[in-house]
Amino acid sequence: MILEYDLQFFGEDGPGGEKTEEPTSKKLNDARKDGNVAKSQEICNAVSLIAMFLTLRLAGLGIGEKFMEIFRYVFTVIPDYTKLIQGQIIINEYTGLLRIIILRMLLILLPIMAVGVLVAFGTNKAQIKWMITFKPLRPKASKLSPASGVKKLFSKKKLVDLALSIAKLAVIFIVVWTYIKERFGLVSLLYDMSIGAAISTVCYTVIDLGLRISFVYLLVAFLDLIYQRRKFHKDMMMTKQEVKDEYKNSEGDPQIKGKIKQKMMEASRRRMMQAVPEADVVITNPTHFAVALKYDAMVADAPIVVAKGQDFLAQKIKEEAKAYDVEIVENKALARMIYHNVDVGGKIPPELYQAVAEVLAFVYNIKEQKGTSKRMMA
């Protein structure tokens, strides 16, 4: 006994063989609908951080002044929210004061957050084309499977993400340590400054450090973008079998399409053969072509081709015509001309009126003679 094995099933790429074919547009579109695209979230985070820190840098004085106004307001209205009774301070409606403080702080920070959101949206738009899809939000049983979760935990993607996170932390630590070491002496000077000057110095130091971290983070993010695009392209590669299967699913199986076409041609031929008995004449080549014509002045202003065929089909048309006593006229040039220039159901063109009229006149004359002979015999 001989056992046959498909060795492709033992390869790394599974059934279908190695992934050597470029991804088709359909597969890329399906991946986009599923939310699977070649983009780096790190790019969005880095650019958003840069935009927010730059906004703070440019509008730092105005934002600081607005926060000072909040502090002044709080210390001004505190007596209205407190009451001294028997040496104890009773706080009344303190939630209202907190609500006012939080609302004012949000109004100050809202432009900065809006800049971050708009920049993140624009960065995403620059990486991929705009498309709204809710497929990634649909619940999947695979996401709830513990086995699938453990498998993803130790996957190559998770290891790369871990290595990238460690690299980011290491780079950020180096940047922070270098920056602080250069300005370590500034800390001792804060004690000699006023409150406003000290706060301003600390804020600008934090913003400058944030910008440095963000620009270094952006460099790491670009490396991540290159990796994500290469990984996405590799994941989207297809095997030859996948390309064939996709073509069958989208265009249809060629064998099935061929059978459907064959069935349609057979149905069309049956309808055409059923119209032959109603024809006035069949013009032949005489062996290669046959064209059946019908003329009815109440229906059309010119004779209509009700059937036509070549070789085997031409013989069938002639046999059908003989069976129903339809006149057969041999005219090689006219039969070939009509076959190649007029479709079934189409009217004879004006340039062939004269030749067809002569044939029909000949046929009507024969029919009239046959009718006269029958009446005489009767």
VEXLO-868149 format. One line per 3 residues: their letters; for each residue x, y, z of C-alpha. Coordinates in nm, 2 decimals, m for minus. Example, Ala and Ser with C-alpha at 12.3 -4.5 7.8 and 13.67 -1.06 7.14 Angstrom:
<tifis>
AS	1.23/m0.45/0.78; 1.37/m0.11/0.71
</tifis>
This chain:
<tifis>
MIL	0.00/0.00/0.00; 0.13/0.34/m0.10; 0.05/0.65/0.12
EYD	0.04/0.99/m0.04; 0.13/1.30/0.16; 0.10/1.67/0.07
LQF	0.43/1.80/0.19; 0.31/2.16/0.18; 0.11/2.09/0.50
FGE	0.44/2.03/0.69; 0.58/2.38/0.60; 0.59/2.68/0.83
DGP	0.33/2.86/0.63; 0.07/2.59/0.65; m0.15/2.47/0.37
GGE	m0.07/2.62/0.04; 0.30/2.65/0.06; 0.53/2.94/0.13
KTE	0.41/3.29/0.12; 0.58/3.43/m0.19; 0.30/3.63/m0.35
EPT	0.23/4.00/m0.30; m0.09/4.08/m0.11; m0.39/4.16/m0.34
SKK	m0.59/4.47/m0.31; m0.89/4.27/m0.18; m0.68/4.12/0.11
LND	m0.55/4.47/0.20; m0.90/4.61/0.20; m1.04/4.33/0.41
ARK	m0.75/4.38/0.65; m0.84/4.75/0.68; m1.20/4.67/0.75
DGN	m1.08/4.44/1.03; m0.87/4.73/1.17; m0.55/4.56/1.07
VAK	m0.33/4.83/0.92; 0.04/4.92/0.90; 0.07/5.20/1.15
SQE	0.27/5.29/1.46; 0.08/5.41/1.76; 0.42/5.53/1.90
ICN	0.43/5.80/1.62; 0.10/5.94/1.73; 0.20/5.95/2.10
AVS	0.54/6.11/2.02; 0.40/6.38/1.79; 0.11/6.45/2.04
LIA	0.36/6.50/2.32; 0.57/6.73/2.11; 0.27/6.94/2.02
MFL	0.14/6.96/2.38; 0.48/7.06/2.52; 0.53/7.32/2.25
TLR	0.19/7.46/2.32; 0.28/7.48/2.69; 0.61/7.64/2.60
LAG	0.45/7.91/2.38; 0.16/7.98/2.61; 0.34/7.92/2.94
LGI	0.31/8.27/3.08; m0.06/8.30/3.01; m0.14/7.96/3.15
GEK	0.07/8.03/3.46; m0.11/8.36/3.51; m0.45/8.19/3.48
FME	m0.36/7.93/3.74; m0.24/8.21/3.98; m0.58/8.37/3.93
IFR	m0.74/8.04/4.04; m0.53/8.04/4.35; m0.62/8.40/4.43
YVF	m0.98/8.33/4.38; m0.97/8.02/4.61; m0.80/8.21/4.89
TVI	m1.05/8.50/4.85; m1.36/8.29/4.87; m1.25/8.05/5.14
PDY	m1.41/8.27/5.42; m1.74/8.24/5.23; m1.72/7.86/5.25
TKL	m1.61/7.83/5.61; m1.77/7.92/5.95; m1.60/7.94/6.29
IQG	m1.82/7.79/6.56; m1.68/7.72/6.91; m1.33/7.72/6.78
QII	m1.39/7.47/6.51; m1.40/7.53/6.13; m1.71/7.39/5.97
INE	m1.69/7.36/5.59; m2.01/7.42/5.40; m2.08/7.34/5.04
YTG	m1.71/7.26/4.97; m1.81/7.05/4.67; m1.94/7.36/4.50
LLR	m1.59/7.52/4.54; m1.42/7.21/4.41; m1.65/7.20/4.11
III	m1.57/7.56/4.02; m1.19/7.50/4.06; m1.20/7.18/3.84
LRM	m1.41/7.35/3.58; m1.17/7.65/3.55; m0.87/7.42/3.53
LLI	m1.03/7.22/3.26; m1.11/7.53/3.06; m0.74/7.63/3.09
LLP	m0.61/7.29/2.98; m0.88/7.23/2.71; m0.69/7.40/2.43
IMA	m0.38/7.20/2.51; m0.57/6.87/2.51; m0.75/6.97/2.19
VGV	m0.41/7.03/2.02; m0.30/6.68/2.13; m0.62/6.52/2.00
LVA	m0.61/6.70/1.66; m0.24/6.62/1.62; m0.30/6.25/1.70
FGT	m0.59/6.24/1.45; m0.38/6.41/1.18; m0.08/6.17/1.25
NKA	m0.31/5.87/1.21; m0.46/6.01/0.89; m0.11/6.07/0.75
QIK	m0.02/5.70/0.81; m0.34/5.54/0.68; m0.64/5.64/0.47
WMI	m0.96/5.73/0.64; m1.21/5.45/0.69; m1.48/5.40/0.95
TFK	m1.52/5.04/1.06; m1.68/4.88/1.37; m1.54/4.53/1.31
PLR	m1.26/4.56/1.57; m1.53/4.63/1.83; m1.72/4.31/1.77
PKA	m1.67/4.05/2.04; m1.46/3.75/1.94; m1.45/3.41/2.11
SKL	m1.08/3.39/2.05; m1.02/3.70/2.27; m1.19/3.52/2.56
SPA	m0.99/3.20/2.52; m0.72/3.15/2.79; m0.52/2.94/2.55
SGV	m0.52/3.20/2.29; m0.43/3.46/2.55; m0.13/3.26/2.67
KKL	m0.02/3.20/2.31; m0.03/3.58/2.24; 0.15/3.65/2.56
FSK	0.46/3.46/2.44; 0.43/3.55/2.07; 0.70/3.72/1.87
KKL	0.50/4.04/1.86; 0.48/4.06/2.24; 0.86/4.00/2.27
VDL	0.93/4.28/2.02; 0.69/4.51/2.20; 0.87/4.43/2.53
ALS	1.21/4.49/2.38; 1.08/4.82/2.23; 0.94/4.93/2.57
IAK	1.27/4.85/2.74; 1.46/5.05/2.48; 1.23/5.34/2.52
LAV	1.27/5.34/2.90; 1.65/5.31/2.87; 1.67/5.61/2.62
IFI	1.43/5.82/2.83; 1.63/5.74/3.15; 1.96/5.85/2.97
VVW	1.80/6.17/2.85; 1.65/6.26/3.19; 1.97/6.18/3.38
TYI	2.19/6.38/3.14; 1.95/6.68/3.15; 1.91/6.68/3.53
KER	2.29/6.63/3.59; 2.36/6.94/3.38; 2.11/7.15/3.58
FGL	2.16/7.00/3.92; 2.30/7.32/4.05; 1.98/7.50/3.97
VSL	1.80/7.31/4.25; 2.01/7.49/4.52; 1.91/7.83/4.37
LYD	1.54/7.77/4.40; 1.56/7.85/4.78; 1.68/8.20/4.70
MSI	1.40/8.27/4.45; 1.05/8.40/4.50; 0.76/8.16/4.48
GAA	0.66/8.28/4.13; 1.01/8.27/4.00; 1.07/7.92/4.14
IST	0.75/7.78/4.00; 0.83/7.94/3.66; 1.18/7.79/3.66
VCY	1.05/7.44/3.75; 0.78/7.46/3.49; 1.01/7.56/3.21
TVI	1.26/7.30/3.31; 0.99/7.03/3.30; 0.87/7.15/2.96
DLG	1.22/7.15/2.82; 1.29/6.81/2.95; 0.95/6.69/2.81
LRI	1.04/6.82/2.47; 1.38/6.65/2.47; 1.21/6.32/2.58
SFV	0.94/6.36/2.31; 1.19/6.42/2.03; 1.39/6.11/2.13
YLL	1.07/5.92/2.16; 0.98/6.03/1.81; 1.31/5.88/1.68
VAF	1.22/5.55/1.85; 0.87/5.58/1.71; 1.00/5.61/1.35
LDL	1.20/5.29/1.40; 0.88/5.13/1.52; 0.69/5.25/1.22
IYQ	0.95/5.09/0.98; 0.92/4.77/1.18; 0.54/4.77/1.18
RRK	0.52/4.83/0.80; 0.76/4.55/0.72; 0.59/4.32/0.96
FHK	0.25/4.41/0.81; 0.37/4.35/0.46; 0.52/4.01/0.56
DMM	0.19/3.91/0.74; m0.01/4.01/0.43; 0.20/3.80/0.19
MTK	0.00/3.52/0.03; 0.06/3.17/m0.09; m0.01/3.07/m0.45
QEV	m0.31/2.87/m0.33; m0.45/3.17/m0.13; m0.43/3.38/m0.45
KDE	m0.62/3.11/m0.65; m0.88/3.07/m0.38; m0.94/3.44/m0.36
YKN	m0.98/3.46/m0.73; m1.23/3.18/m0.72; m1.43/3.34/m0.44
SEG	m1.43/3.69/m0.60; m1.46/3.60/m0.97; m1.61/3.26/m0.94
DPQ	m1.48/2.91/m1.02; m1.38/2.91/m1.39; m1.53/2.56/m1.43
IKG	m1.86/2.67/m1.27; m1.86/2.98/m1.48; m1.80/2.77/m1.79
KIK	m2.08/2.54/m1.71; m2.32/2.83/m1.65; m2.22/2.99/m1.98
QKM	m2.27/2.66/m2.15; m2.62/2.62/m2.00; m2.71/2.98/m2.11
MEA	m2.59/2.91/m2.46; m2.79/2.59/m2.47; m3.10/2.77/m2.36
SRR	m3.04/3.04/m2.62; m3.00/2.78/m2.89; m3.33/2.61/m2.79
RMM	m3.52/2.94/m2.81; m3.35/3.01/m3.14; m3.44/2.67/m3.28
QAV	m3.80/2.72/m3.16; m3.82/3.03/m3.38; m3.70/2.86/m3.70
PEA	m4.05/2.72/m3.79; m4.19/3.07/m3.79; m3.92/3.20/m4.03
DVV	m4.00/3.29/m4.39; m3.67/3.17/m4.54; m3.34/3.02/m4.44
ITN	m3.04/3.15/m4.64; m2.74/2.91/m4.65; m2.38/2.90/m4.75
PTH	m2.48/2.61/m4.82; m2.26/2.41/m4.58; m2.10/2.65/m4.33
FAV	m2.36/2.92/m4.25; m2.74/2.93/m4.22; m2.95/3.24/m4.14
ALK	m3.33/3.23/m4.07; m3.52/3.55/m4.16; m3.88/3.65/m4.08
YDA	m4.06/3.96/m4.22; m4.37/4.10/m4.06; m4.46/4.46/m4.17
MVA	m4.68/4.50/m3.85; m4.38/4.42/m3.62; m4.08/4.58/m3.79
DAP	m3.99/4.78/m4.10; m3.73/4.53/m4.21; m3.67/4.15/m4.19
IVV	m3.55/4.02/m3.86; m3.29/3.75/m3.80; m3.46/3.49/m3.58
AKG	m3.18/3.23/m3.59; m2.83/3.18/m3.72; m2.56/2.92/m3.69
QDF	m2.23/2.79/m3.83; m2.13/2.44/m3.92; m2.31/2.19/m3.69
LAQ	m2.57/2.45/m3.58; m2.62/2.55/m3.94; m2.71/2.19/m4.02
KIK	m2.95/2.18/m3.73; m3.12/2.50/m3.85; m3.16/2.35/m4.20
EEA	m3.30/2.02/m4.06; m3.55/2.22/m3.85; m3.65/2.42/m4.16
KAY	m3.70/2.11/m4.37; m3.91/1.95/m4.10; m4.15/2.25/m4.10
DVE	m4.14/2.32/m4.47; m3.95/2.65/m4.45; m3.79/2.75/m4.78
IVE	m3.41/2.71/m4.79; m3.23/2.94/m5.04; m2.86/2.92/m5.12
NKA	m2.68/3.25/m5.14; m2.32/3.23/m5.01; m2.23/3.60/m5.00
LAR	m2.56/3.71/m4.84; m2.56/3.43/m4.58; m2.20/3.51/m4.48
MIY	m2.28/3.89/m4.47; m2.58/3.85/m4.25; m2.42/3.60/m4.01
HNV	m2.12/3.83/m3.94; m2.31/4.16/m3.92; m2.65/4.10/m3.77
DVG	m2.73/3.95/m3.43; m3.02/3.72/m3.35; m3.32/3.95/m3.30
GKI	m3.16/4.22/m3.51; m3.30/4.39/m3.82; m3.14/4.36/m4.17
PPE	m2.94/4.68/m4.24; m3.05/4.91/m4.53; m2.75/4.81/m4.75
LYQ	m2.89/4.45/m4.76; m3.25/4.55/m4.83; m3.23/4.49/m5.20
AVA	m3.06/4.15/m5.18; m3.30/4.02/m4.90; m3.60/4.16/m5.09
EVL	m3.51/3.95/m5.40; m3.48/3.64/m5.18; m3.81/3.70/m5.01
AFV	m3.98/3.77/m5.35; m3.84/3.45/m5.48; m3.97/3.26/m5.17
YNI	m4.32/3.42/m5.18; m4.34/3.33/m5.55; m4.26/2.97/m5.47
KEQ	m4.52/2.96/m5.19; m4.78/3.11/m5.42; m4.70/2.85/m5.68
KGT	m4.73/2.57/m5.42; m5.07/2.72/m5.30; m5.20/2.73/m5.66
SKR	m5.09/2.37/m5.72; m5.27/2.26/m5.40; m5.59/2.43/m5.50
MMA	m5.58/2.27/m5.85; m5.53/1.93/m5.70; m5.82/1.99/m5.47
</tifis>
